[in-house]
Amino acid sequence: MANTPVEPELQASVDGGRFERFALPTDEAFLEKLLTDIFENYWDRIVFGPIIQGGAFEFKCTNKPEKIVLFDGYLTVVTGNEGSHFHLCIGENKGSSKNPTPEALKKHRRTARAEFFRGLNTEGQPVNWGLQFFNGNGEQQMSIFMPSPFIADDGKILKKPDWPRLATWEALTKKYLNRDPDPKDRTAKKFAHT
C-alpha cells in the first residue's frame, strides 16, 4: 500500500473518451496479493474480462473461486463456473528446462502496467470504476469493473444513483492507493458511456 495517496493521471482513450488512471506496482508479489484479494473477497461484485476495440468480454463468478494459484508467472483463477478458469501472466514465465521461454516472449506476456481507473463523462465526472492490466506490448490483458452506482447487478441503468455501490471501489483504493473516499466520485447525475 502507498504511504501517501496516489493521485490520478488524466488519460485520453483511443475512442476519444477520458479516464483517470491510478498507477500500481507490477511486481509479481503485489499483483498476486491484489488479484487474490479481489477474487476471494469481491468475486460476487465484479465483472471481468478483456475489453478490446471491437469486443468486450464481461464475465461474473457464480460463486467464490475454487482455486487461485501462481505457477511459472501465471496466476490461475478457477472461477467455479463449471471448471471455467483464466490465466494471467503477472510474473516471469520461465518455461521448462527443455523448453525455456524466450526473453522477448517473457517480456511480452508479463503484466507491465496495472492501474485502477475511473471513466469520465464529457463533464469530467466519474461514471465507471475498475482495474486494468496490460502486457509488455501494451495490449490489454484484463479489465475488472466494480459496481457502478448507475448500473444494477442485472445490467439495467438505474433511474437515480445508488451511491453505496461505490463501497468496493472505496475499499480497494483505500487499501491499495491510500485514498479516502473522493467526493468527485459522487458528482455525476446519470450514466453515460465513456
N, C-alpha and C positions, 0 to 999 in steps of 0.2 A: 504494500500500500504506500502511496505517496505521502510524504510528511506535510507538504503544502498542497492545497487543492490544485489539480491540473486544470488549466484554463483551455477553453476551446480554440480551435483554429478554423476560421471560415473557409469553406471549400465550395467550388462550383462542380456540379456533376456534368457528365457529357451531354445530358439531355436538357441542360440549362437550369436545372433546379439548384438549390443551395442547401448545404448542410453544415453543421458544426461537428468537427471530429475532435476527440479527446484521445491522444496517443497513449498506447500502453506498451509495456515491455514485451519483447517477443522471445525471451529465453524459454526453453522447454519447461522448466520448473514452474514459472509463473503461469504460462498458458495451461499447463496441466491442472494447476490449482483452480484457476478461473473457470475453465470448462467443466471440471468435475463439480465444482460448486453449483454452477448453473444447471447442469443436467441432473444432479442429485437433489437440489433444493428448490428449483424453479421449473422443473420439467413440465408441470401442468399449466404453466402460464406463458410459455414461449412458443413461437413459430420459428422454424429454422429451415435453411436450405440455401443453395446458391441462387443469387439474383444476378443475371447477366442480361445484356441487351438482347431482347427478343425472347427471354424466358425467365420465369420466376417460379421456383420450386418451394412451396410452403408446406412443411410437414409439422405435425404435432405428435407428441408422445401420448399414447393412450394410458400408460401407467409409467411408474418410475423405471428408468433403465435397469435392465437385468445385470449389466456389467459395464464397467468403464475401465479400460486397461491401456497402458502405454507399452508399446513394443517397437523397437527399431525406429524410434522417432515418430511413429504413428499413434495417435490417441484413437482408440476404437470405442465407440459407444453403441452398445446393443440396446436398442430403444424399447424392446419388449413388444413391439408391434409385429408379432408372428415372425421373429427372427430378423427383422429389419435392423440394419446397423449402418454406421458410416465410419470412415477412417479419415482423419485429418492429420497431415504431416506437420507437427509442431516442433520437431527436434531433428537431430541428424539421422538420416536414413542411410545406414551403413551397408545394408545388403548382407550377403553371406560371404564367407571366406572364398568360396568358389565363384561367386558372382557379386563382387562389390559394386556398390552404386557409384557411377562416375561423378566426379566433383561437380560438374555443371548441372547434372540432374539433382544432386543433393541440394544445391542452391535453388534450383527452380521449384522443387517440391515444397520446401520448408516455408512455414509462415514467416514472412519478412516484415509485415505490417499488421498490427492489430489495433482496433480503436473502438471505443464507444462512439456513437453518433446520435445526433438528433436532426431529423429532416425539417426544413423550414418552409413555410408558405411564402407567398410573394411579399408579405409584410415583415418577414424575418421572425415569425413566431413558430415555435416547435409544434409539429403535428404528428411525428412518429419518432420512436426511440429504439435503439438497438446496439448491436455489436457487429463489426465486420472483420474479416480475416482475409489477407491477400498473400499469395506466394511470392517467391523471389523474382518472378517475371511480372509482378503487378496484377496478376489475374486473381479474380475473387475466388476464394475457396468456399466461404460460407458467410451467411448473414444470420443473425439471431434477432428477431423482433420481439420486443417486450410489449406487454399490454398497453393499449392506447386508450386514453380517456374518450376517444371519439369513435371507437370501434368495439362492438360487443364480441364476446367469445365466438359467436356464430358467424362473425364477419359482417354483420349489419351495421350500418352507420347509425350512431346514437343521435337522438334529437338534441340532447344537451350533454356537455362534457361530464364524465364520471371521474372526477379528479383522483379518488382513491386508487384508480387503476395505475397511477404512476408509482405505486409503492415498490414494485420490482426495480424499476429504473433508479429510484432514490436509494434503495438499499444497496444495490450493486455499485452505483457511483460513489456512495459514501465509503463503502468497503475498499474499492479498488482505485478511486481517484481522490479520496478525502474531500468530497464535495458535499456540502449541506444542500437540502432541497433548494432549488432555484426558482424564485417567483416567475422567471421568464417561461418556465415550463407550463404555466397556467394562463398564458396571455391569449392564446388563440381561442376563437369562439366556436369554430367548426372545423371539420376535417377538410383538407384539400390535398390532392395528390402532389407529391414533390417531384 
